[in-house]
Amino acid sequence: MCRHSPPNTAVELTGKKLALFTSQLTAGVGHNNETCREMDSLVDIEKKPWHVAVLLTVIMSIATAIGTFVSSYILLPVKMKEEAEKAAIERKAKGAQLHCEKLQLAASLAAEIEFSADRGYSNRTPDDKLLAEQLLLEKRAAELVPFLVEGESEVLRKVTLHHYVVTQLRTSKVPVSQRVPPGQGGFDANNELDEVRRGAAALASSYRASCTENP
C-alpha cells in the first residue's frame, strides 16, 4: 500500500484529486482498483479534522475536570475554614441564647427569694416549712450557677446566702434579747434583707442589659 503525507490544505487535496482523475483517464481501466484505493485514502485524510476535533474536545473536557478538581483541592482549606467559622458562630449564638435563658431564670429566682425573705410569716408557720423552702430555693440556684458568668453567679450565691441567714434568724430558738448584736459581729435581719434586694435587682439589671437591650 502506498503511503501519503497528509495534505496541509484543501488546495493540495483538490490538486491531488485532479491529478488522480487525470491519471485515471490516461492509464486506462486496468488501474481502476488502485486509483479507487488512492481516492479512499484521500477521503480518509479529509475526514481527519473531525477526529482531531473530537480528540481536542476530549482533551479539553479532561483538562476542565482536572482543573476543577485541582481548584477544589486548593480551595478545600478555605472552605473548611469557612465551615468552621460558621459552626463557631452558630455555637456562640446558641450559647448566648442558653445564657440568656438561664440568666432570666436566675433573675426570676432571685425575685422569688426576695419575696420569700421579705414577706411576713404567721407565728403558726412551722420552722420546718421555712427551712425546707429555703433549701429548695438554694438548690434551684445551685443548678443555675454553672450557666452564668462569674459576676452573675457570685451575685446569685450571695442572694441565697443572705436568704439563708434571714431564715436562720427567723427560725432561731434564741431570744432576740440574747443574740449577739450587729455591732459586736452579730447579724442584722434588715441588713440581710437589703442584700437580698440588691442582689435580685442586680440580676434583673444584668438580664436586661445582656439579653433585651443589647441582645
C-alpha positions as MATLAB code, in Angstrom:
seq = 'MCRHSPPNTAVELTGKKLALFTSQLTAGVGHNNETCREMDSLVDIEKKPWHVAVLLTVIMSIATAIGTFVSSYILLPVKMKEEAEKAAIERKAKGAQLHCEKLQLAASLAAEIEFSADRGYSNRTPDDKLLAEQLLLEKRAAELVPFLVEGESEVLRKVTLHHYVVTQLRTSKVPVSQRVPPGQGGFDANNELDEVRRGAAALASSYRASCTENP';
ca = [
       0.000    0.000    0.000;
       1.271    3.458   -0.888;
       1.798    5.952    1.946;
       0.977    9.628    1.539;
       1.780   12.522    3.735;
      -1.431   14.225    4.927;
      -2.199   17.364    2.937;
      -1.785   20.617    4.650;
      -4.516   22.494    2.847;
      -7.702   21.861    0.944;
      -5.976   23.232   -2.171;
      -3.378   20.466   -2.052;
      -6.115   17.848   -1.694;
      -8.002   19.264   -4.650;
      -4.837   19.286   -6.742;
      -4.094   15.653   -5.914;
      -7.637   14.626   -6.696;
      -7.400   16.329  -10.061;
      -4.070   14.606  -10.760;
      -5.527   11.234   -9.844;
      -8.542   11.848  -12.019;
      -6.253   12.744  -14.966;
      -4.127    9.688  -14.259;
      -7.208    7.524  -14.300;
      -8.214    8.809  -17.720;
      -4.746    8.210  -19.225;
      -3.876    4.922  -17.510;
      -6.975    3.006  -18.587;
      -9.299    0.564  -16.879;
      -6.536   -1.689  -15.542;
      -5.643    0.770  -12.858;
      -9.191    1.407  -11.513;
      -8.722   -0.536   -8.253;
      -5.507    1.189   -7.312;
      -6.993    4.539   -8.185;
     -10.048    3.861   -6.015;
      -7.835    2.955   -3.112;
      -5.946    6.207   -3.540;
      -9.211    8.135   -3.632;
     -10.470    6.386   -0.476;
      -7.231    7.199    1.282;
      -7.577   10.849    0.382;
     -11.172   10.862    1.610;
      -9.993    9.416    4.932;
      -7.387   12.161    5.175;
     -10.085   14.752    4.638;
     -12.047   13.266    7.485;
      -9.167   13.502    9.958;
     -10.042   17.054   11.156;
     -13.232   15.588   12.689;
     -11.166   13.125   14.681;
      -8.837   15.902   15.706;
     -11.832   17.986   16.844;
     -13.192   15.087   18.865;
      -9.785   14.480   20.401;
      -9.426   18.152   21.285;
     -12.894   18.116   22.847;
     -11.986   15.101   24.951;
      -8.683   16.671   25.970;
     -10.431   19.931   26.911;
     -13.041   18.040   28.929;
     -10.342   16.151   30.784;
      -8.380   19.368   31.349;
     -11.519   21.084   32.670;
     -12.221   18.194   35.016;
      -8.621   18.217   36.256;
      -8.754   21.995   36.696;
     -11.985   21.738   38.669;
     -10.520   19.026   40.874;
      -7.315   20.963   41.473;
      -9.267   24.138   42.260;
     -11.489   22.246   44.676;
      -8.434   20.711   46.329;
      -6.706   24.066   46.632;
      -9.840   25.779   47.952;
     -10.659   22.949   50.362;
      -8.778   24.503   53.325;
     -10.581   27.801   52.713;
     -13.941   26.059   52.585;
     -13.136   24.088   55.716;
     -12.151   27.305   57.493;
     -15.400   28.960   56.434;
     -17.391   25.981   57.671;
     -15.524   26.035   60.985;
     -16.156   29.767   61.408;
     -19.824   29.289   60.560;
     -20.120   26.467   63.090;
     -18.375   28.611   65.709;
     -20.811   31.469   65.093;
     -23.741   29.098   65.423;
     -22.359   27.644   68.656;
     -21.785   31.134   70.014;
     -25.348   32.147   69.145;
     -26.740   29.032   70.813;
     -24.516   29.626   73.840;
     -25.680   33.226   74.118;
     -29.304   32.125   73.851;
     -28.828   29.490   76.548;
     -27.074   32.004   78.807;
     -29.937   34.459   78.463;
     -32.477   31.768   79.261;
     -30.591   30.775   82.416;
     -29.968   34.380   83.420;
     -33.666   35.100   83.109;
     -34.405   32.131   85.349;
     -31.776   33.353   87.823;
     -33.312   36.838   87.921;
     -36.774   35.355   88.427;
     -35.475   33.070   91.168;
     -33.741   35.986   92.927;
     -37.029   37.899   92.857;
     -38.745   34.845   94.335;
     -36.102   34.613   97.062;
     -36.543   38.314   97.786;
     -40.273   37.798   98.175;
     -39.685   34.802  100.445;
     -37.191   36.697  102.605;
     -39.186   39.926  102.743;
     -42.647   38.626  103.462;
     -44.057   38.180  106.921;
     -44.881   34.735  108.234;
     -47.567   33.755  110.580;
     -46.373   32.703  114.006;
     -48.043   29.387  113.337;
     -45.866   28.701  110.286;
     -43.693   25.707  111.204;
     -39.951   26.282  111.135;
     -39.539   23.103  109.123;
     -41.575   24.649  106.329;
     -39.420   27.782  106.282;
     -36.215   25.733  106.258;
     -37.499   23.416  103.519;
     -38.475   26.391  101.382;
     -35.052   27.977  101.843;
     -33.273   24.736  100.927;
     -35.407   24.279   97.811;
     -34.639   27.797   96.596;
     -30.937   27.277   97.304;
     -30.953   24.032   95.299;
     -32.609   25.719   92.308;
     -29.982   28.469   92.456;
     -27.147   25.929   92.508;
     -28.490   24.361   89.298;
     -28.341   27.723   87.507;
     -24.899   28.837   88.695;
     -22.875   26.833   86.087;
     -24.674   28.612   83.231;
     -23.952   32.134   84.464;
     -20.846   34.254   84.049;
     -18.653   34.738   87.078;
     -20.155   38.009   88.284;
     -23.733   36.810   87.877;
     -23.111   33.501   89.633;
     -21.464   35.325   92.548;
     -24.481   37.592   92.960;
     -26.855   34.635   92.955;
     -24.745   32.823   95.565;
     -24.827   35.884   97.814;
     -28.594   36.175   97.443;
     -29.044   32.591   98.604;
     -26.518   33.112  101.409;
     -28.293   36.183  102.769;
     -31.604   34.373  102.468;
     -30.138   31.532  104.479;
     -29.130   33.972  107.240;
     -32.606   35.535  107.272;
     -34.191   32.094  107.531;
     -31.862   31.104  110.380;
     -32.710   34.294  112.276;
     -36.399   33.609  111.823;
     -36.204   30.022  112.985;
     -33.655   30.575  115.754;
     -34.752   29.456  119.200;
     -32.511   32.031  120.847;
     -34.465   35.033  122.115;
     -33.704   38.306  120.328;
     -32.532   39.877  123.579;
     -29.891   37.213  123.985;
     -28.481   37.323  120.463;
     -25.150   38.902  119.584;
     -25.816   42.468  118.434;
     -24.685   43.540  114.926;
     -22.158   45.944  116.422;
     -20.373   43.008  118.016;
     -20.353   40.737  114.963;
     -23.929   39.575  115.056;
     -26.356   39.574  112.130;
     -28.911   42.275  111.398;
     -32.022   40.911  109.711;
     -32.739   44.218  107.993;
     -29.236   44.390  106.517;
     -29.558   40.824  105.263;
     -32.874   41.659  103.611;
     -31.315   44.691  101.927;
     -28.550   42.485  100.494;
     -31.149   40.091   99.090;
     -32.997   43.005   97.453;
     -29.805   44.449   95.962;
     -28.791   41.071   94.552;
     -32.197   40.490   92.963;
     -32.118   43.961   91.413;
     -28.574   43.395   90.098;
     -29.542   40.146   88.344;
     -32.612   41.744   86.801;
     -30.483   44.639   85.532;
     -27.868   42.226   84.147;
     -30.539   40.318   82.259;
     -31.944   43.479   80.704;
     -28.500   44.756   79.698;
     -27.277   41.459   78.240;
     -30.382   39.976   76.672;
     -33.023   42.623   75.986;
     -31.319   45.976   75.491;
     -28.215   44.565   73.734;
     -29.102   41.040   72.551;
];
